[in-house]
Structures are given as C-alpha cells and as structure tokens.
Amino acid sequence: MYGKVFSACVQGIHAQLITVEVDISNGLPQINLVGLPDSAVRESVERVRAAIKNCGFSFPMERITVNLAPADVRKEGASFDLAIALGILLASGQVKHESLLNALIIGELSLDGVIRPVPGVLSMVHQAKTLGIRNILLSTQNAEEASYIEGMHIYPLHNLQEIRQCQHDLISGINYLDGLINRNEHPHATQLDASFNTPDYADVSGQHHAKRALMIAAAGMHNIILIGPPGSGKTMLVRRLPSILPHMQDNEALEVTKIYSVAGQLNESKQFIRARPFRAPHHTISAGGLIGGGSIPKPGEVSLAHRGVLFLDELPEFSRNALEVLRQPLEDRQVTIARARAVFSFPADFIFAASMNPCPCGYYGSESPAHGCICSPLKITQYRAKISGPLLDRIDLHVEVPRMDYASLTTKENQLSSKQMLESVLMAHQRQQNRYKTRGISFNGELTGRLLRKYCALKPDAEQLLVQAFDALGLSVRAHDRILKIALTIADLEESDTIESQHLAEAIQYRHLDRKQI
C-alpha cells in the first residue's frame, strides 16, 4: 500500500517543495523515516503515532517506510507532521487519495491531534502557487497568513479528525476564504499608516540641517550617521525617519512579510506588512543576532530591517565584531551564511542609520561653558577608532547635530512636518523610478560602476570642486562615489536634471567624519 502527499520546508526565506511518500508492507511493526531528516523530523514519528490513535484512526501495525524527497535536501522543523500522518492514512486506506493529490499539507501535530502553527508558511504557500498547487491544508492559526497569497484555496484544520470533512470540501471546491474573508478587504489592501504609528518631524524644534540630511537619506535610500552631544536630538530625529518613507510596493511587501514569517514574528502584527520596518537593537546584541545564523540559520536584524531602517544608537558602544559583520550587507545588500550542509542567503537592503557622540564624555567641540570636554586626545582617538574606516566609508552622510540654544528650542517657525518632507521624498522617488525603470534598480543609493558614471556625470566646474575636496579630505574611492550619489539625490529633490556645483558642495559637507577632528 502506497500513499503520496506534498509538504514543504524553508531554506533561507525561500521554500522547497517536499514529496512525502509512505509505503506500508508486511513485516514487523516499525517506522523507518528516510530522506535526510533532522532530529525534529525524526521525532515526528512518535507525535504522528499518538495523534492518529487519539483522533479515532487506526495506526497500521505493519512495516511503514516514509521517504522525504528529494533525498539530498536537509529536512528541518516540525512542518512535516501533518503530511506524514495523512500519508499513513492514505496508504492504509482510511482517507481518500484523490482529494489530497493536489494539496500542500503543512502543520505540527500535538499528541492529541491538534494541529499547531509553523513558521515560514507564507514562503511555502507562495512556492506552491508557483508550482501550480492551489489547495493548502494547515493549522487554523496559519490560515490568515496563507491567505496573503491570492488565488489559493485555504482549508484550515484544528485537529486531525477534521480531515474527514476537509476531504468533502476539497472535492466540492469549497474555499475557506469565501466564507470568512471579504475579498474587498484582502490583506494586500491593508496598509499601516505611518502617520498614526510614527512621531512627526513637526514635533522637533530646530535642527533644520539634520532634517535636510535625513530627507536626503530617505529620498535616495542612503546610509546616515548623526554625530552630536547628548541631548541634541539624534535619537529623536532618526526614530522619525519612517514617517518620511513611502509604503512598500507589492513585491517589496511580499518579500518583507516572508522574512518575518520565516523568523516567526509575523504573528505579532497579523497583517500583511506595508510600512517599512524600523529595527533598533540594543548595543549588547551579538554578531549572530545582528547578521543572522544559528544551527538552522534564521534572519538577523539586518534582514528584519530589509526595505526599511536599521538604527544603531550609540554606535561605538556596539562590539567591534558586531559592527564589522555589517560591511558585507551594506555593500552587497544581502547576507550569505555558510554551513556545512548548505549555504543560505537572506536579503538585507536597508537604510543604515546610526548615532554617536563626538567623544566619550560627549562634549568635544561644545561651546557651552557648562559642558566642557574632559577627554584627552588619546581617549577621543580610541573612542572613534571603535568604528573602522571601511565601515564609515559605507555610510553616505556624516551629519553633525549641534547642541540647541533656547531660542531654537522654543521657536515655532519653519518647522517642517513629516507630511511636507514625505511629499519631497515621493517626488524624488518618482524621478528615480522613471530613470531606472529598465536598469534593475530603484534608488540612487544602489548605483554602482557603469551606471554611476552614466548618471552622475559632472560639469567642469563641479568636477573641479570634487577634485579639490578629494585631495583636501583624503577621500577613498568609495567615499568619492557616495558623494556623487548624494549629489544626484539632492539634484532630484531640487528637480534638476543635472548635478550642479551647489548640489555637489552640499553633498561634500555631509562627510563630517572625513575631516581632521583633533
């Protein structure tokens, strides 16, 4: 007796379809599980045995062989429990085979047959749709997540006993979504309005220079670091950055939601993610927590910030090892984690935002008589040396945020709101979308090589200015390229088709940490 069903597992953020084959033959009662399973999959044998018995089915007292194909792919997690159980019931003739032939079956079983949710369902369902499978059997707690993929027939199960009714629904073509979800209110139409969840720049008095830099960072998706004394508003300014970022497009939103699904964090929001993520880990985070990893690699903070903002407050307080692992994702916009059995890749395309004090005490360069710097030149040098030159080179804008005086703090004039800033950002984004629509990129921050030279061509006077700055500041080639990209974004904000000398001059003055400080 033979039965076959389909399940799936997640590798990175992408799913792989797994065929679960079950053969029941004469012999001593035992179960052999083959196909490169890990410990969690091997333990499913006992969960399946108890669930089948406790749900009123008969467990075959014969030799049972379960094969998970393809055999060379490592199978991990508990998502195969339900498929293995249904494969055994199919092979023993207790359920009909035809109704489950074109279905993806996902779920973990408890000993009493209750079907528990598993992470990564969105990726699995998306892969099933790609391969032409439309019927999905899973836990009721995963049903809403699975419904984010349009055109699928979702059949949620609370426990294994409900498979009898589910067979009739499959044959009749009854779709769970038809009864429980209004198609006009599909999760794809759900958008999280940042104006309700994010503080507004209108609440920030003064600091027009920093606001301008943050608007440039949002317009071109550039990395930024704010340098200033304690209490100057660095953290407050960065935490408002999501309020001037537009909602993601469909393909971006699906990609981000898949990452959160794989990480097991989608259940917190219960919504298809539209607002760009904002991640602000504590400075005690390890390199693995930041970049991702583990014996079964999971997304780290850099991947959870994909298409959004990763904010590291008080940057020198992070460990040197944690900071240095950021170099690859900042350059490649993805993370590659190699293990003995496989290599996993996670997307990591984000705006890197950071803040730091100018010295350990925080008051170097302060003009306030009440707060004079007490740090020696050696201490200041050691403090700044915690951030390597290669990492600083990958940060486009270095912006000084000075201490505010009382007049600036109390003024109500010329306070740009997030709504006004967002209008400028959207206009710049539209110019970039039109410019790069056939180039495979979306923003100025992604420009490299030939495209950088093509779109950042300078007039003679602007080029001479850049030559002088390159020699005077001792810029690296990477810093040179980033100045060009910033200048192009400034030109987009000014609705200029060419980079003028004033655009380039503004971009150069955003390289604060390239100047000699002490």
Residue pairs with C-beta under 8 A, 6 or more apart in sequence:
1 23
1 24
1 25
1 91
1 92
1 93
2 21
2 22
2 23
2 24
2 91
3 21
3 22
3 86
3 87
3 88
3 89
3 90
3 91
3 92
3 97
4 19
4 20
4 21
4 22
4 87
4 90
4 101
5 19
5 20
5 83
5 86
5 87
5 90
5 100
5 103
5 105
6 17
6 18
6 19
6 20
6 83
6 103
6 104
6 105
6 128
6 133
7 17
7 18
7 20
7 79
7 80
7 82
7 83
7 104
7 105
7 106
8 15
8 16
8 17
8 18
8 79
8 104
8 106
8 124
8 127
8 128
9 15
9 16
9 18
9 73
9 75
9 76
9 77
9 79
9 80
9 120
9 124
10 16
10 77
10 119
10 120
10 123
10 124
10 262
11 73
11 342
11 344
12 262
12 297
12 344
12 345
12 346
13 123
13 255
13 258
13 259
13 262
13 299
13 303
13 346
13 347
14 123
14 127
15 120
15 123
15 124
15 126
15 127
15 128
16 73
16 127
17 104
17 127
17 128
17 131
17 133
18 68
18 69
18 70
18 73
18 75
18 80
18 83
19 67
19 68
19 69
19 70
20 66
20 67
20 68
20 80
20 83
20 84
20 87
20 105
21 66
21 67
21 69
21 87
22 64
22 65
22 66
22 67
22 84
22 87
22 88
22 90
22 91
23 64
23 65
23 67
23 91
24 60
24 62
24 63
24 64
24 88
24 91
24 92
25 62
25 63
25 65
26 62
26 63
27 62
27 63
28 63
29 60
29 61
29 62
29 63
30 63
30 64
31 45
31 49
31 64
31 65
31 66
32 63
32 64
32 65
32 66
33 41
33 42
33 44
33 45
33 66
33 68
34 65
34 66
34 67
34 68
34 71
35 66
35 67
35 68
35 69
35 70
35 71
35 75
36 68
36 71
36 72
36 73
36 74
36 75
37 68
37 75
38 74
38 75
38 76
38 77
38 296
40 76
40 77
40 78
41 68
41 75
41 76
41 77
41 78
41 80
44 78
44 80
44 81
44 84
44 109
45 84
47 78
47 81
47 108
47 109
47 110
47 111
48 81
48 84
48 85
48 88
48 109
49 59
50 111
50 112
51 81
51 85
51 109
51 110
51 111
51 112
51 113
51 160
52 58
52 59
52 85
52 88
52 89
52 113
52 160
53 59
54 111
54 112
54 113
55 112
55 113
55 159
55 160
55 161
56 161
57 89
57 94
57 160
58 92
58 94
59 88
60 88
60 91
60 92
64 88
64 91
66 84
66 87
66 88
68 75
68 80
74 341
74 342
76 296
77 118
77 119
77 296
78 108
78 116
78 118
79 106
79 107
79 108
79 118
79 120
79 124
81 107
81 108
81 109
82 105
82 106
82 107
82 108
82 109
82 115
82 137
82 138
82 157
82 160
83 105
83 106
83 107
85 109
85 160
86 95
86 100
86 105
86 137
86 163
89 95
89 163
90 96
90 97
90 100
95 163
95 164
95 167
96 167
99 167
99 170
99 171
100 137
100 167
100 170
102 133
102 134
102 135
103 133
103 135
103 136
103 137
103 155
103 170
104 124
104 125
104 128
104 133
104 135
104 136
104 137
105 137
105 138
106 118
106 121
106 124
106 136
106 137
106 138
106 139
106 142
107 115
107 116
107 117
107 118
107 137
107 138
107 139
107 142
107 157
108 115
108 116
108 117
108 118
108 139
109 115
109 116
109 160
110 116
112 159
113 159
113 160
113 161
114 158
114 159
115 138
115 139
115 140
115 157
115 158
115 159
115 160
116 139
116 141
117 138
117 139
117 141
117 142
117 267
118 139
118 142
119 261
119 262
119 263
119 264
120 261
120 262
121 138
121 142
121 145
121 146
121 261
122 145
122 146
122 148
122 149
122 254
122 257
122 258
122 261
122 266
123 258
123 261
123 262
125 136
125 146
125 148
125 149
125 152
126 149
126 254
126 258
128 134
128 136
128 152
129 149
129 151
129 152
134 151
134 152
134 153
135 152
135 153
135 155
135 170
136 146
136 152
136 153
136 154
136 155
137 155
137 157
137 163
137 166
138 146
138 154
138 155
138 156
138 157
139 156
139 157
139 158
140 156
140 157
140 158
141 267
142 156
143 154
143 156
143 176
144 187
144 270
145 261
145 266
145 267
146 152
146 154
147 154
147 177
147 181
147 186
147 187
148 187
148 188
148 254
148 257
148 272
150 186
150 188
152 177
153 173
153 175
153 176
153 177
154 175
154 176
154 177
155 166
155 169
155 170
155 176
156 176
157 163
157 166
168 174
177 183
187 271
187 272
188 250
188 272
190 271
190 272
190 274
191 247
191 274
191 275
192 247
192 271
192 273
192 274
192 275
193 275
194 242
194 243
194 245
194 247
194 275
194 418
195 243
195 418
195 419
197 275
198 239
198 240
198 242
198 243
198 418
199 236
199 239
199 240
199 243
200 240
200 243
200 417
200 418
200 419
201 211
201 237
201 240
201 243
201 244
201 415
201 416
201 417
201 418
201 421
202 415
202 416
202 417
202 418
203 240
204 211
204 233
204 236
204 237
204 240
204 415
205 404
205 408
205 409
205 410
205 411
205 412
205 415
206 404
206 408
206 409
206 411
207 232
207 233
207 237
207 401
207 404
207 408
208 414
208 416
209 399
209 400
209 401
210 226
210 233
210 234
210 237
210 399
210 401
211 237
211 416
211 421
213 224
213 226
213 397
213 399
213 510
214 224
214 237
214 238
214 240
214 241
214 244
215 244
215 421
215 424
215 425
215 493
216 222
216 397
216 486
216 489
216 490
216 493
216 510
217 223
217 224
217 241
217 351
217 353
217 396
217 397
218 241
218 244
218 245
218 351
218 421
218 425
219 424
219 425
219 428
219 429
219 444
219 489
219 492
219 493
220 396
220 428
220 432
220 443
220 444
220 445
220 485
220 486
220 488
220 489
220 492
221 351
221 442
221 443
221 444
221 445
221 446
222 351
222 396
222 397
222 444
222 445
222 482
222 485
222 486
222 489
223 330
223 351
223 352
223 353
223 394
223 395
223 396
223 397
223 445
224 238
224 351
224 352
224 353
224 354
224 395
224 396
224 397
224 399
225 315
225 353
225 354
225 355
225 356
225 392
225 395
225 397
225 398
225 399
225 513
226 234
226 237
226 238
226 353
226 354
226 355
226 356
226 399
226 400
226 401
227 234
227 355
227 356
227 357
227 358
227 398
227 399
227 400
227 401
227 512
227 513
228 234
228 355
228 357
228 358
228 400
228 401
228 402
228 403
229 357
229 358
229 362
229 363
229 366
229 371
229 402
229 403
230 357
230 362
230 363
231 403
232 401
232 402
232 403
232 404
233 401
233 404
234 313
234 355
234 401
235 313
235 355
237 401
238 309
238 311
238 313
238 353
238 355
239 278
239 280
239 311
240 418
241 278
241 309
241 311
241 351
241 353
242 275
242 276
242 278
242 308
242 309
243 418
243 422
244 418
244 421
244 422
244 425
245 276
245 308
245 309
245 422
245 425
246 276
246 422
246 425
246 426
246 429
247 253
247 274
247 275
247 276
248 256
248 273
248 274
248 275
248 276
248 307
252 307
253 272
253 273
253 274
255 306
255 307
255 347
256 273
256 277
256 306
256 307
256 308
257 266
257 272
257 273
259 299
259 303
259 304
259 306
259 346
259 347
260 266
260 269
260 273
260 304
262 298
262 299
263 298
263 299
263 303
263 304
265 304
266 273
276 307
276 308
276 309
277 304
277 305
277 306
277 307
277 308
277 309
277 350
278 305
278 308
278 309
278 311
279 301
279 304
279 305
279 308
279 309
279 310
279 311
280 310
280 311
280 312
280 313
281 289
281 290
281 301
281 312
283 312
283 313
283 314
283 317
283 318
285 301
285 318
285 322
286 319
286 322
287 319
287 321
287 322
287 324
287 325
288 294
288 300
289 300
289 301
290 300
290 301
290 302
290 322
290 325
290 326
291 300
291 301
291 302
291 325
291 326
291 329
291 335
291 337
292 298
292 299
292 300
292 302
292 303
292 335
292 337
292 346
293 300
293 337
295 339
297 337
297 339
297 344
297 346
299 346
300 335
300 346
301 310
302 310
302 326
302 329
302 335
302 346
302 348
302 350
303 335
303 346
303 347
303 348
305 348
305 350
306 347
306 348
306 349
306 350
307 349
307 350
308 350
308 351
309 350
309 351
309 353
310 350
310 351
310 352
310 353
311 353
311 354
311 355
312 318
312 352
312 353
312 354
312 355
313 354
313 355
314 355
314 356
314 357
315 323
315 354
315 355
315 356
315 387
316 356
316 357
316 383
316 384
316 386
316 387
320 386
320 388
323 386
323 387
323 388
323 391
324 388
324 391
326 352
326 391
326 394
327 390
327 391
327 394
328 335
328 336
329 335
329 348
329 350
330 352
330 391
330 394
331 394
333 347
333 348
333 349
333 446
334 345
334 346
334 347
334 348
334 349
335 345
335 346
335 347
335 348
336 343
336 344
336 345
337 343
337 344
337 345
337 346
338 344
351 445
352 394
352 395
354 395
356 387
357 364
358 364
358 365
358 380
358 517
359 373
359 375
359 379
359 380
359 383
360 375
360 379
360 380
360 383
361 373
361 374
361 375
363 371
363 372
363 373
363 374
364 373
364 375
364 380
364 517
364 518
365 373
366 372
366 373
366 403
367 403
368 403
371 403
375 383
377 518
380 517
380 518
381 518
384 513
384 517
389 476
392 398
392 513
393 476
393 478
393 479
393 482
394 478
396 445
396 482
396 485
396 486
396 510
397 486
397 510
397 511
398 510
398 511
398 512
398 513
398 514
399 510
399 512
400 512
424 493
427 492
427 493
427 495
428 489
428 492
428 493
429 443
431 492
431 495
432 442
432 443
432 444
432 492
433 442
435 455
436 442
436 443
436 451
439 451
441 447
441 451
444 485
444 488
444 489
444 492
445 485
445 489
447 455
447 456
447 481
447 485
447 488
448 481
452 481
452 484
452 485
455 488
456 484
456 485
456 487
456 488
456 499
457 499
458 466
458 484
458 499
458 504
459 498
459 499
459 500
459 501
461 501
462 487
462 499
462 500
462 501
462 503
462 504
465 501
465 504
465 505
465 508
466 480
466 483
466 484
466 504
466 508
469 475
469 483
469 508
470 480
473 479
473 508
473 511
473 514
473 515
474 514
475 483
475 511
475 514
479 511
479 514
483 504
483 507
483 508
483 511
484 499
484 507
486 507
486 510
487 499
487 503
487 504
487 506
487 507
488 499
488 503
490 503
490 506
490 507
491 497
491 498
491 499
491 500
491 503
494 503
496 503
